[in-house]
Amino acid sequence: MLFAILFSIFSLTANFVQERAVSLMKEPQMSEGILTYKKPNYLKWEYTSPSNLIWEIDGEKGNVNKQVRGLVELIMKSVSGEIFEFNTDFNIKQENNVYILKPQKREYKQLMENITIILNPKTNIADEVIILEKNGDTTKIKFSNVIFEVDE
């Protein structure tokens, strides 16, 4: 199975650089941070630059609003591989290690045109995620220094 590694991930940490291109601004907004994931449903998305901000979900608990929770849960489903195998929220097209997810669920359709996930060909873990919003704004997230543990 292509995503066997994703299903077996117990924990994962990675650095990220996020570039947000907003039509109302001349220059893209740049942010950096750390992603931490632990099976089955813990995710911490920590911005360290230009300012400190933490989104954290641990099961039903978390310090995020409903919309942010939806995005964080989407990230969790991407990390765990659930988005690729047990998915009814997106129509998925694949070309090599690039996956384009077009939303089918109404709440996602209102927010975005699509999500592109570029997987590392060796690990099948995301190297880059690009979110194209309905209004044309984009968010690119590049991951580095990915460290993960798998279930035995």
C-alpha positions in Angstrom: 0.0 0.0 0.0 1.4 3.4 -1.0 0.4 5.1 2.3 1.5 2.3 4.7 4.1 4.6 6.2 1.5 7.3 6.9 -0.9 4.9 8.6 2.0 3.6 10.8 3.2 7.0 12.0 3.1 7.3 15.7 4.6 10.7 16.0 6.1 13.4 13.7 7.8 16.7 14.1 8.8 19.1 11.3 9.8 22.6 10.8 7.7 24.6 8.3 7.9 27.8 6.4 4.6 29.3 5.4 4.2 31.8 2.6 0.8 33.5 2.4 0.1 35.5 -0.8 -2.9 37.8 -0.3 -4.2 39.9 -3.2 -4.5 43.0 -1.1 -0.8 43.0 -0.2 2.2 43.6 -2.4 4.6 41.2 -0.6 3.7 37.7 0.7 3.6 37.2 4.4 6.2 34.8 5.7 5.9 32.7 8.9 8.0 29.9 10.4 7.2 27.3 13.0 7.1 23.7 14.2 4.5 21.0 13.6 4.1 18.2 16.2 1.8 15.3 15.6 1.1 12.3 17.9 -1.3 9.5 17.2 -4.2 9.2 17.4 -5.4 12.9 17.4 -2.9 15.4 18.9 -1.6 18.2 16.7 0.3 21.3 17.6 0.9 24.0 15.0 3.3 26.5 16.5 4.3 29.7 14.8 7.7 30.9 16.0 8.3 33.8 13.6 7.4 36.6 13.0 5.3 36.2 16.1 4.5 33.4 18.5 1.1 31.7 18.1 0.1 28.1 18.9 -2.9 26.1 17.6 -3.2 22.9 19.6 -5.8 20.1 19.4 -5.7 17.0 21.7 -8.8 15.0 20.9 -11.9 17.2 21.6 -9.8 19.7 23.5 -8.1 22.6 21.9 -7.5 26.3 21.9 -8.9 27.0 18.4 -12.3 28.2 16.9 -14.4 26.0 14.7 -12.9 27.1 11.4 -9.3 26.7 12.6 -10.2 23.3 14.1 -11.4 22.2 10.7 -8.1 23.2 9.1 -6.1 21.6 11.9 -8.1 18.4 11.6 -7.4 18.5 7.8 -3.7 18.7 8.6 -4.0 15.7 10.9 -5.8 13.7 8.3 -3.0 14.6 5.8 -0.3 13.6 8.2 -2.0 10.3 9.1 -2.9 9.4 5.5 -6.6 9.3 6.3 -7.3 12.1 3.7 -6.1 9.8 0.9 -7.7 6.5 1.9 -10.9 7.2 4.0 -12.0 10.3 2.2 -15.4 11.7 1.2 -14.5 15.3 1.7 -12.3 15.7 -1.4 -12.1 14.5 -5.0 -8.4 13.5 -5.4 -6.3 13.6 -8.6 -2.8 12.1 -8.6 0.2 12.6 -10.9 3.3 10.8 -9.5 3.9 12.2 -6.0 1.5 15.3 -6.5 -2.0 15.1 -5.2 -4.7 17.7 -5.9 -7.6 17.6 -3.6 -10.8 19.4 -4.8 -13.3 19.9 -2.0 -16.7 18.2 -2.1 -17.9 19.1 1.3 -19.8 22.4 1.5 -17.7 24.0 4.3 -14.5 23.3 2.4 -15.9 24.5 -0.9 -16.7 27.9 0.6 -13.1 28.3 1.7 -10.9 26.8 -1.0 -10.6 25.8 -4.7 -8.1 23.1 -4.0 -5.2 21.8 -1.9 -2.1 20.5 -3.6 0.0 18.1 -1.5 3.5 17.2 -2.8 4.8 14.1 -1.1 8.4 13.2 -0.7 9.0 10.3 -3.1 11.1 8.3 -0.5 8.9 8.7 2.6 5.5 9.6 1.2 5.3 12.4 3.8 4.3 15.9 2.6 7.2 18.1 1.5 4.9 20.9 0.5 1.2 21.9 0.8 -0.4 24.6 -1.3 -3.9 25.9 -0.5 -5.7 27.9 -3.2 -8.5 29.8 -1.7 -11.8 30.8 -3.5 -10.6 34.5 -3.7 -7.3 33.5 -5.4 -5.1 33.9 -2.3 -2.6 31.1 -1.7 -0.9 29.6 1.3 2.3 27.5 0.6 3.7 25.5 3.4 7.1 23.8 3.0 8.3 21.2 5.5 11.9 20.4 6.5 13.7 18.5 9.2 10.9 15.9 9.3 11.4 13.3 12.1 8.9 10.6 12.6 8.4 7.4 14.6 6.4 4.5 13.3 4.4 1.9 15.2 6.1 -1.4 15.5 
